[in-house]
Amino acid sequence: MKKIIKNARKTAEKIISVIVRIILLISYFIVITPFGLLIVLFKDYLKLKTPPGWETGNNSHSTEGFLKKQ
């Protein structure tokens, strides 16, 4: 009787380890992959979508006092 219980536990542990891996794989493809794809699709890393021209800088130097010091 004890052998049957030990064999059943070993079999159950193997089945559980397979089920856990399947659940983790499915959750990865449901949660993480779409999030990463959305980031890649909507993030402009090279800033190619910004219009050409001058970059706006820090406006702290555009005060009247700074202009008088020149």
Buried (B, 14 or more C-beta within 10 A) or exposed (E): EEEEEEEEEEEEEEEEEEEEEEEEEEEEEEEEEEEEEEEEEEEEEEEEEEEEEEEEEEEEEEEEEEEEEE
